[in-house]
Amino acid sequence: MQKYQTMFQRMVEENKELFDNFTQVHDAFVLNPDMNKDRFNALGSEVLDVIREYERILCGKTESGQYGKFSSNLSQKFWDEIRKVYRKIDFVGIK
């Protein structure tokens, strides 16, 4: 298992309640975006804060070292892993 996949699983496990709630809201948003937009945006902003924190942990050491050019690729893979589960994560905060 790659490091970004391990970090994704760790993030979800350590914030299980938040991600369980977000999964329900996300699925409801997929089915009916207009009715669930407010809940999706409110909970989604909390989830994005957690995701960014784990992204910082994952990529923080590579940015300052000799592998800095690989940091953006690692970040992209981490976000791709998130998008596999939460297809609409990029719609958080869009009015």
Number of C-alpha atoms within 10 A of each C-alpha: 5 8 12 22 15 12 17 18 15 13 17 15 13 10 13 13 11 16 20 13 11 20 16 11 20 27 16 16 19 15 11 11 13 9 11 16 21 16 15 25 20 13 17 25 15 13 18 14 11 17 19 13 12 18 20 13 12 20 19 13 13 16 15 11 10 9 10 14 12 13 18 13 12 17 17 14 16 23 19 15 16 18 13 10 11 16 14 16 19 12 12 18 13 7 7
